[in-house]
Amino acid sequence: MSEFDLIYRYFFKDANQRKDVELGIGDDCALLTMPPQSLLAVSTDTLVSGVHFFPDVDPFTLGHKALAVNISDLAAMGADPAWVSLAITLPEANEPWVKAFAEGFLALADYYGMQLVGGDTTKGPLSVTVTVHGHVPIGQALTRGQAKAGDWIYVTGAPGEAAFGLNLLQGAITCEVSDELSAHCISRLQQPTPRVAIGTALRGLASSCIDISDGLAQDLGHILNACQCGADIHLDQLPLNSGILEATSFDQACQLALTGGDDYELLFTVPQEKKGLVDQLASHHSVAINCIGRLTSAKSGLTLKLNEQAYPLDLAGWDHFSDEK
């Protein structure tokens, strides 16, 4: 099949159609209508075979994840997802593979009401680049730099599950693990769920927000650098998966939660006067939202505590240009 046959058959004909798309796939540019009094939110991520996913990954789950990791960025800004473009490089025009990838990609796009509006297809080593576009009301975007000392630190979900799933696939877990726990953690790695509903609900409540892609500790560091604060994280308040705790030590479970990437949970801060509102918000969502610490005026970065005492752990996060974690 030609490039254009692939695009039309698998990406265009089944794509969701939004009323704010004046012109989508088929011309040199897409023409999009922005809602009034809104800012455009844009994010791009590239996934490379052998770096971000195994070469033999199921193409349906890859299609899901390629879009999910970008939607997670919109969620971290409190933005509503709207449009997406896709650039994919393929070693060959493998129709069954492209069909499954497109099904995974478009199923998630449809779930969030997004429309595929453009992109590119080329021949070469397998890689996927996705650019998502969303919008957020003026003055309500969640950023990293507005937090202050005394703000409370929250996280959604159970960080560390995706890292545990990766360790399972790599054969790094030698103890017996239940099929249920294995399937859950591998699914959290391969098909993460962007926390869009929580992100939009945090408008006007959160003083800062970021999604966890490179590890909770490292991503929290971006907030600390932006707002010039320190932070205390209480390890006994981390929402650790009970199955992972049974399969590993407490220290290992904490390290997975703090340094494991690919969680795509939201990490955010909340002023004291709005803490009660966030606690109420947590009661209305099926996803757990837990307070795990507080920002401090110290400039020494992140301090881990257990029973109010400092607790040492290696907190090296993911770095694309380093051979070590």
C-alpha positions in Angstrom: 0.0 0.0 0.0 1.1 3.6 -0.6 1.6 6.1 2.2 -1.7 7.7 1.4 -3.6 4.4 1.2 -2.3 3.6 4.8 -3.4 7.0 6.1 -6.8 6.9 4.6 -7.7 3.2 5.3 -6.5 3.0 8.9 -6.4 6.6 10.3 -8.8 8.8 8.4 -12.0 7.0 7.7 -12.7 5.9 11.3 -11.4 9.1 13.0 -13.7 11.0 15.3 -15.1 14.2 13.7 -15.3 17.4 15.8 -17.3 20.4 15.0 -14.4 22.8 15.7 -12.3 21.2 12.9 -12.9 23.4 9.8 -10.4 21.3 7.8 -8.6 18.1 8.9 -6.6 15.5 7.1 -6.2 16.0 3.3 -4.6 19.4 2.9 -1.4 21.1 3.8 -2.6 22.2 7.2 -5.5 21.6 9.5 -7.8 24.5 10.2 -9.1 24.6 13.8 -11.5 26.8 15.7 -10.5 27.8 19.2 -13.1 28.3 22.0 -13.4 32.0 23.1 -11.4 33.1 26.0 -9.1 30.1 25.9 -5.4 29.4 25.5 -4.0 26.7 23.2 -2.2 23.9 25.0 0.3 21.9 22.9 2.6 19.0 23.7 4.8 16.7 21.7 6.4 13.3 22.6 8.4 10.8 20.6 8.5 7.1 21.4 11.4 5.1 19.9 11.6 1.4 19.5 14.1 -0.2 21.9 14.1 2.9 24.1 10.4 3.6 25.0 8.9 0.2 24.1 10.0 -3.3 23.2 10.4 -3.9 19.5 7.9 -6.8 19.6 5.3 -4.7 21.5 1.6 -5.3 20.7 0.8 -2.6 18.2 -2.7 -1.9 19.7 -1.2 -1.1 23.1 1.6 1.0 21.5 -1.1 3.0 19.7 -2.9 3.6 23.0 0.3 4.5 24.9 1.7 6.8 22.2 -1.4 9.0 22.6 -2.0 8.5 26.3 1.4 9.9 27.3 0.7 13.1 25.4 -2.9 13.4 26.7 -1.3 13.1 30.2 0.6 16.4 29.5 -2.7 18.1 28.7 -4.2 16.7 32.0 -1.2 18.1 33.9 -2.1 21.6 32.5 -5.8 21.3 33.3 -6.5 21.4 29.6 -9.3 19.8 27.6 -8.0 17.5 24.9 -9.2 18.4 21.4 -6.9 17.6 18.4 -3.9 15.4 17.6 -1.4 14.9 14.8 0.7 11.8 14.3 4.0 11.2 12.6 5.0 7.6 12.4 8.2 6.0 10.9 7.8 2.4 9.8 10.4 -0.2 8.6 7.8 -1.5 6.2 4.1 -1.1 5.3 2.9 -4.0 7.5 -0.9 -3.7 7.2 -1.9 -5.9 10.1 0.5 -4.0 12.4 -0.7 -0.6 11.2 -4.3 -1.6 11.5 -3.9 -2.7 15.2 -1.8 0.4 16.0 -4.5 2.7 14.5 -7.3 0.9 16.4 -5.5 1.4 19.7 -4.7 5.0 18.9 -8.1 6.0 17.6 -10.0 4.1 20.4 -8.3 6.4 23.0 -8.8 9.5 20.8 -12.4 8.7 20.5 -12.7 8.1 24.3 -11.4 11.7 24.9 -13.3 13.2 22.0 -10.2 14.0 20.1 -9.8 14.2 16.3 -6.8 13.2 14.3 -6.1 16.3 12.1 -2.8 15.6 10.4 0.7 14.0 10.5 3.2 12.2 8.4 4.2 8.6 7.5 7.7 7.7 6.5 9.9 4.7 6.1 12.7 4.0 8.6 13.4 2.7 12.1 10.1 2.4 14.1 9.3 5.5 16.0 6.1 7.4 16.8 5.8 11.2 17.3 2.5 12.6 18.6 1.5 16.2 19.0 -1.7 16.9 21.0 -3.6 20.2 21.2 -6.0 21.2 23.8 -7.5 24.3 25.3 -7.8 25.8 28.8 -9.7 28.9 30.0 -7.5 32.0 30.2 -6.0 32.3 33.7 -6.8 28.7 34.7 -3.9 26.7 33.4 -2.0 24.5 35.9 1.7 25.3 35.8 4.7 24.3 37.9 5.9 27.6 39.3 3.0 29.0 41.4 3.4 26.8 44.5 4.6 28.1 47.9 6.1 26.8 51.1 3.4 25.2 53.2 1.4 23.8 50.2 0.4 20.2 50.5 1.7 17.6 47.9 -0.7 15.1 46.4 -0.5 12.3 43.9 -3.1 10.3 42.0 -3.1 6.5 41.7 -0.3 4.2 42.9 3.1 5.3 41.5 5.5 2.4 40.9 3.1 0.0 39.3 4.4 0.7 35.8 8.0 0.3 36.9 7.1 -3.0 38.5 5.5 -4.1 35.3 8.6 -3.2 33.4 10.8 -5.2 35.8 8.5 -8.2 35.3 8.9 -8.0 31.5 12.6 -7.6 31.9 12.8 -10.7 34.2 14.2 -8.6 37.1 11.5 -9.9 39.5 12.5 -13.4 40.7 9.9 -13.9 43.4 6.5 -15.4 42.7 3.9 -12.8 41.6 0.2 -13.4 41.2 -1.2 -13.4 37.6 -3.6 -10.6 38.7 -0.8 -8.3 40.0 1.4 -9.1 36.9 -1.4 -8.3 34.5 -2.4 -5.1 36.3 1.2 -3.7 36.5 2.0 -4.6 32.9 -1.2 -2.9 31.8 -0.3 0.2 33.8 3.0 0.3 31.9 1.6 -0.4 28.4 -1.8 1.3 28.6 -1.6 4.2 31.1 -4.8 6.2 31.8 -4.4 10.0 31.5 -6.0 11.7 34.5 -7.9 14.3 32.4 -11.0 14.6 34.6 -8.9 15.2 37.7 -6.7 17.7 35.9 -9.6 19.8 34.8 -11.2 19.6 38.2 -8.0 21.0 39.8 -8.4 24.3 38.0 -8.5 27.0 40.6 -7.4 24.5 43.3 -3.9 23.3 42.6 -1.0 25.7 42.9 1.2 23.5 40.6 0.9 20.3 38.7 3.0 17.9 36.7 2.5 14.4 35.3 4.9 11.6 36.4 6.8 10.3 33.5 10.4 10.1 34.8 9.7 9.2 38.4 7.9 11.0 41.2 11.0 12.3 42.9 12.6 13.7 39.7 9.3 15.2 38.4 8.7 16.8 41.9 12.1 18.3 41.5 10.9 20.3 38.5 8.2 21.8 40.7 10.7 22.6 43.4 13.1 24.2 40.9 10.3 26.3 39.5 8.9 27.6 42.8 12.2 27.6 44.7 11.0 25.4 47.5 12.0 22.2 49.3 9.8 19.3 50.1 9.2 16.7 52.8 7.8 13.4 51.5 6.4 11.0 54.1 7.1 7.4 53.0 4.4 6.0 55.2 1.9 8.1 53.2 2.9 6.9 49.8 0.1 4.9 48.1 2.1 1.8 47.6 0.5 -1.2 45.8 0.0 -3.9 48.5 0.9 -6.7 46.1 4.2 -5.0 45.3 4.9 -4.6 49.0 4.4 -8.3 49.5 6.7 -9.2 46.5 9.5 -6.8 47.4 10.9 -5.0 50.5 9.6 -1.7 51.8 12.6 0.1 50.4 12.3 -1.4 47.0 8.6 -0.6 46.8 9.4 3.0 47.8 12.1 3.3 45.2 9.8 2.0 42.5 7.2 4.6 43.5 9.7 7.4 43.7 12.0 6.7 40.8 10.0 4.5 38.4 8.9 6.2 35.2 5.9 5.7 33.0 3.3 6.2 35.7 1.5 9.2 34.1 -0.2 10.0 37.3 -0.7 13.6 38.4 1.5 15.1 41.1 0.2 18.4 42.4 0.4 20.9 45.2 -2.5 22.6 47.0 -2.5 25.6 49.4 -3.7 25.0 53.0 -6.9 26.9 52.5 -7.9 24.7 49.6 -6.9 21.4 51.1 -10.5 20.5 52.2 -11.8 21.1 48.7 -9.2 18.7 47.3 -10.1 16.1 49.9 -13.8 16.5 48.8 -12.7 16.1 45.2 -10.9 12.9 46.0 -14.2 11.4 47.3 -15.9 11.9 44.0 -13.3 10.1 41.8 -12.6 6.4 41.5 -8.9 7.1 41.2 -7.2 7.4 44.6 -5.8 10.9 45.5 -3.4 10.9 48.4 -1.5 13.6 50.3 2.1 12.5 50.6 3.9 15.5 52.0 4.4 19.3 52.1 6.5 22.0 50.5 9.0 23.7 52.7 11.0 26.9 52.7 14.3 24.9 52.7 16.4 25.2 49.5 17.9 21.7 50.0 15.5 19.9 47.7 13.6 16.8 48.7 13.7 15.1 52.1 12.3 11.7 52.7 10.9 10.9 56.1 9.6 7.9 57.9 8.1 8.3 61.4 9.2 12.0 61.2 12.8 10.9 60.8 15.0 11.4 57.7 15.2 8.2 55.7 17.9 7.6 53.0 17.0 6.2 49.6 18.7 6.4 46.2 16.4 8.7 44.1 18.1 8.8 40.7 15.3 9.2 38.1 15.4 8.4 34.4 17.8 10.3 32.1 17.8 9.6 28.4 21.5 10.5 28.1 22.7 8.4 31.0 23.4 4.7 31.2 22.3 4.6 34.9 19.2 5.3 36.9 
